[in-house]
């Protein structure tokens, strides 16, 4: 699979996902029609670990989502931990795979880990901004409701129109 042209490999990866990592006979025929001779067995050897990685990634994403929902992280401690864990995992993989360091651009790997951290911070800032907007809208609505209730009560108890307006402005913080 690694010898396939990039656009064909991209198509293959998308098709594997689309077909639910099955239908290897038809997939081999489709590849042949596109000019690549790949056996059903080779496709299965490639597709099986790919499917496992996709399942692991999906599970990790679901667990991360559940963790964030269960324990909000306004200081982005989780994002920092992810960057550290990613760096550690990269080192471990390089050691376990017995890869020659000359063949790997470690700076690029760390840059990608840093980008993950930046994305986490950006997402956190956006989340805080949205939360602030929602809280401000709820605060404004509560003040409007309180001002309306105070106005109605003031009128019922004989407060003048000017008094009702002053009360309303005071509650809304505009006096």
C-alpha positions in Angstrom: 0.0 0.0 0.0 2.9 2.3 0.7 4.0 2.2 -2.9 0.6 3.5 -4.1 0.6 7.1 -5.4 -0.6 9.5 -2.6 -3.9 10.3 -4.2 -4.7 6.6 -4.7 -3.8 5.8 -1.1 -6.0 8.6 0.1 -8.8 7.2 -2.0 -8.2 3.7 -0.6 -8.2 4.9 3.0 -11.5 6.8 2.5 -13.0 3.7 0.7 -11.9 1.4 3.6 -13.7 3.6 6.1 -16.7 4.1 3.8 -17.1 0.3 3.2 -16.7 -0.5 6.9 -13.4 -2.2 6.4 -15.0 -4.9 4.3 -15.7 -5.9 0.7 -12.0 -6.5 0.0 -12.7 -8.4 -3.2 -14.6 -5.5 -4.8 -12.0 -3.0 -3.4 -9.2 -5.0 -5.1 -11.2 -4.9 -8.4 -11.7 -1.2 -8.0 -8.0 -0.6 -7.4 -7.2 -2.7 -10.5 -9.5 -0.5 -12.5 -7.6 2.5 -11.2 -4.3 0.9 -12.4 -3.1 -0.7 -9.1 -2.7 -4.4 -8.8 -3.3 -5.2 -5.1 -4.6 -8.5 -3.8 -7.5 -9.0 -1.4 -5.1 -10.5 1.2 -2.8 -7.5 1.0 -5.8 -5.2 1.4 -6.9 -7.1 4.4 -3.4 -7.0 6.0 -3.5 -3.2 5.5 -7.1 -2.6 6.4 -7.2 -4.6 9.6 -4.6 -2.6 11.6 -6.1 0.6 10.0 -9.5 -0.4 11.4 -8.0 -1.1 14.8 -6.3 2.3 14.9 -9.6 4.0 13.8 -11.4 2.2 16.6 -8.8 3.2 19.2 -8.9 6.8 18.0 -12.7 6.9 18.2 -12.6 5.4 21.7 -9.9 7.9 22.8 -12.0 10.7 21.4 -15.1 9.5 23.2 -13.2 9.1 26.5 -11.6 12.6 26.1 -15.0 14.1 25.5 -16.5 12.4 28.5 -13.6 13.5 30.7 -13.9 17.1 29.6 -17.7 17.0 30.1 -17.2 15.5 33.6 -14.3 17.7 34.7 -14.2 21.1 33.0 -10.7 22.4 32.6 -10.6 26.2 32.5 -6.9 26.3 33.1 -6.2 23.9 30.2 -4.3 21.5 32.4 -5.7 18.7 30.3 -4.2 20.3 27.1 -0.8 20.6 28.8 -0.9 17.0 29.9 -1.8 15.9 26.3 1.2 17.6 24.9 3.5 16.0 27.5 1.9 12.6 27.0 2.3 13.0 23.2 6.0 13.9 23.5 6.6 10.9 25.8 4.7 8.6 23.4 6.8 9.8 20.5 10.0 9.0 22.3 8.7 5.6 23.4 7.6 4.8 19.8 10.9 5.8 18.4 12.7 3.6 20.9 10.4 0.6 20.5 10.4 0.7 16.7 14.2 0.8 16.6 14.0 3.7 14.1 17.2 5.4 13.1 16.9 9.0 14.4 18.3 10.3 11.1 15.2 9.0 9.4 12.7 10.8 11.6 12.2 14.6 11.8 11.8 14.8 15.6 11.3 18.6 15.4 8.3 18.1 13.1 6.8 15.6 15.6 7.2 18.0 18.5 5.9 20.8 16.4 2.8 18.8 15.7 2.4 18.1 19.5 2.8 21.8 20.1 0.1 22.5 17.5 -2.2 20.1 19.4 -1.6 22.2 22.6 -2.3 25.5 20.7 -5.5 24.0 19.3 -6.5 23.1 22.9 -5.8 26.6 24.1 -7.7 28.2 21.2 -10.7 25.9 21.8 -10.6 26.7 25.6 -10.6 30.5 24.8 -13.5 30.0 22.5 -15.4 27.9 25.0 -14.8 30.5 27.7 -16.0 33.3 25.4 -19.2 31.5 24.5 -19.8 30.7 28.1 -19.3 34.3 29.0 -21.8 35.4 26.3 -24.4 32.9 27.5 -23.9 34.0 31.1 -24.2 37.7 30.1 -27.4 37.0 28.2 -28.9 35.1 31.2 -27.9 37.9 33.5 -29.5 40.5 31.2 -32.7 38.4 31.0 -32.8 38.1 34.8 -32.4 41.8 35.2 -35.1 42.5 32.6 -37.5 40.1 34.3 -36.7 41.7 37.7 -37.2 45.2 36.3 -40.5 44.2 34.8 -41.7 42.6 38.0 -40.6 45.6 40.0 -42.4 48.0 37.6 -45.7 46.0 37.8 -45.5 45.8 41.6 -44.6 49.6 41.9 -47.6 50.5 39.7 -49.9 48.3 41.7 -48.8 50.1 44.9 -49.3 53.6 43.4 -45.8 54.5 42.4 -45.7 57.3 39.8 -44.7 56.7 36.2 -41.4 58.6 36.9 -40.8 56.4 40.0 -41.5 53.2 38.0 -39.0 54.4 35.3 -36.4 55.2 37.9 -36.8 51.9 39.6 -36.6 50.1 36.2 -33.4 52.0 35.2 -31.8 51.3 38.6 -32.4 47.6 38.3 -31.0 47.5 34.8 -27.9 49.4 36.0 -28.5 52.4 33.9 -29.2 55.0 36.6 
